[in-house]
């Protein structure tokens, strides 16, 4: 209840417009893209709290150091050890299979720039856990943010990513110069 009130107040004063599809009615991998600024985190909380979604999100383990750890965990954070990032896929799949219900927010374009392609963890988690993917977005050019469609992945990486690229084609992110094209390493290997 408190989160919804905070979110309602946030959207009243925010220069951003919440333009969103309804929240999915089952566990989902929620893609947050383009991830170009720390403000994306605030917008993500505003979106999910307004839609009354229970979410978890993946963050680099350094965010959970010291006094920030309890706060980040209370906000739904799951620390990721970058030296063994593949292990997080197994951990998240295990949580889903035990019946834990949540939306998992993943920013596949990584750490706000410096990458040539998206990381594939979101895709692997969704496929292994049998979860759909909900496309969340931030678009500075229209000052809108929210959730787009929820899609089922087919296992055809290129075809699935073509659908994802089509959705994000006109989304610029908070800092457009840091936007990364939605493309996975697995696509370039097959080409």
C-alpha atoms as one frame of an Amber mdcrd trajectory, in Angstrom:
protein
   0.000   0.000   0.000   2.759   2.445   0.942   4.692   1.671  -2.254   1.623
   2.420  -4.397   1.122   5.767  -2.604   4.779   6.696  -3.086   4.554   5.700
  -6.753   1.357   7.693  -7.279   3.019  10.793  -5.803   6.147  10.194  -7.894
   4.190  10.063 -11.173   2.317  13.271 -10.293   5.525  15.287  -9.952   7.713
  13.460 -12.464   8.414  15.020 -15.867   8.126  11.446 -17.220   4.847   9.947
 -18.385   3.938   6.414 -17.421   2.635   4.752 -20.586   2.373   1.081 -19.907
   0.765  -2.194 -20.793  -0.842  -3.950 -17.805   1.432  -5.865 -15.460   1.817
  -9.544 -16.417  -0.306 -11.937 -14.388   2.419 -14.566 -13.959   6.170 -14.663
 -13.176   8.165 -12.917 -15.892  11.635 -11.743 -16.793  11.257  -7.973 -17.000
  13.816  -6.480 -19.392  14.836  -2.940 -18.438  16.235  -1.219 -21.515  17.842
   0.872 -22.763  19.768   1.024 -19.458  21.761   4.232 -19.821  21.535   5.952
 -16.424  21.147   5.321 -12.706  17.796   7.137 -13.011  16.511   3.983 -14.732
  16.405   2.367 -11.278  14.128   5.088  -9.898  11.848   4.819 -12.934  11.743
   1.016 -12.603  10.663   1.298  -8.975   8.031   3.868  -9.966   6.648   1.590
 -12.679   6.577  -1.623 -10.666   5.286  -0.011  -7.482   2.512   1.765  -9.393
   1.506  -1.549 -11.000   1.804  -3.328  -7.625   4.336  -5.826  -8.998   6.531
  -7.912  -6.720   9.954  -7.662  -8.355  13.510  -8.783  -7.875  16.418  -7.312
  -9.797  19.977  -8.298 -10.484  22.768  -5.925  -9.497  26.538  -6.059  -9.270
  27.616  -7.308  -5.858  29.370  -4.008  -5.078  25.939  -2.357  -4.741  25.261
  -4.610  -1.753  28.387  -3.690   0.232  28.121  -2.055   3.646  25.052  -0.065
   4.638  23.548  -0.334   1.144  23.151  -4.126   1.330  20.033  -4.273   3.523
  18.407  -1.413   1.582  19.113  -2.966  -1.824  17.810  -6.356  -0.681  14.661
  -4.721   0.752  14.096  -3.148  -2.674  14.292  -6.616  -4.268  17.982  -6.793
  -5.166  19.844 -10.019  -5.849  23.653  -9.555  -5.845  25.584 -10.890  -8.841
  29.233 -11.874  -8.518  30.603 -10.851 -11.911  33.433 -13.366 -11.671  30.771
 -16.120 -11.732  27.785 -14.400 -13.384  26.600 -17.640 -14.998  25.791 -19.053
 -11.560  23.033 -16.459 -11.087  21.006 -18.084 -13.874  20.941 -21.355 -11.911
  20.044 -19.558  -8.671  17.132 -17.649 -10.225  15.793 -20.743 -12.003  15.934
 -22.616  -8.678  13.897 -19.841  -6.971  11.236 -19.957  -9.679  11.029 -23.747
  -9.555  10.478 -23.674  -5.776   7.344 -21.617  -6.393   8.608 -18.128  -5.598
   6.529 -15.701  -7.690   8.094 -12.439  -8.834   9.038 -10.363 -11.820  12.786
 -10.481 -12.368  14.156  -7.174 -13.645  17.256  -7.630 -15.791  19.194  -4.961
 -17.674  20.776  -7.003 -20.468  22.729  -4.113 -21.919  24.805  -4.209 -18.759
  26.266  -1.283 -16.931  25.045   1.780 -18.790  27.466   1.756 -21.695  30.763
   0.373 -22.877  29.270  -2.772 -24.403  28.739  -3.763 -28.022  25.865  -6.156
 -27.327  23.400  -7.364 -24.716  24.219 -10.064 -22.196  22.196 -13.249 -22.678
  21.368 -14.045 -19.031  17.815 -12.734 -19.347  17.213 -15.057 -22.309  18.712
 -18.116 -20.591  16.767 -17.488 -17.374  13.478 -17.073 -19.263  14.016 -20.235
 -21.328  15.233 -22.412 -18.441  12.497 -21.254 -16.048   9.731 -21.273 -18.668
   9.035 -17.585 -18.037   7.865 -15.044 -20.613   9.792 -11.812 -21.177   8.172
  -8.430 -20.510   9.784  -5.508 -22.323  10.220  -2.511 -20.019  11.496   0.715
 -21.511  12.748   4.259 -20.995  12.470   6.694 -23.904  13.963  10.168 -23.465
  12.711  11.409 -26.841   9.061  11.068 -25.758   9.707  11.262 -21.984   7.738
   8.048 -21.543   8.478   4.881 -19.652   6.612   1.736 -18.775   6.038  -1.841
 -19.798   5.602  -2.987 -23.350   4.420  -6.388 -24.497   5.030  -9.682 -22.724
   6.343 -12.262 -25.164   7.035 -15.977 -25.075  10.504 -16.919 -26.304  10.646
 -19.635 -28.952  14.260 -20.741 -28.624  15.076 -19.305 -32.050  17.439 -16.643
 -30.694  17.599 -14.552 -33.858  13.819 -14.537 -34.413  13.154 -13.728 -30.748
  15.735 -10.940 -30.765  14.262  -9.552 -34.008  10.966  -9.077 -32.136  12.776
  -7.470 -29.216  14.817  -5.202 -31.528  11.633  -4.096 -33.294  10.138  -2.974
 -29.971  13.263  -1.103 -28.842  14.083   0.408 -32.265  12.608   3.799 -31.362
  13.522   3.789 -27.633  16.467   6.058 -26.821  17.046   5.612 -23.088  17.694
   8.318 -20.513  21.095   9.076 -22.087  20.681   8.211 -25.783  24.407   8.291
 -26.527  24.871   5.237 -24.266  22.241   3.063 -25.951  23.356  -0.457 -26.946
  21.687  -2.271 -29.865  19.713  -5.324 -28.631  21.911  -8.098 -30.043  23.262
 -11.206 -28.314  26.667 -12.812 -28.829  24.825 -16.030 -29.768  23.418 -14.272
 -32.842  26.822 -13.207 -34.139  28.202 -16.735 -33.703  25.472 -18.153 -35.951
  25.785 -15.471 -38.605
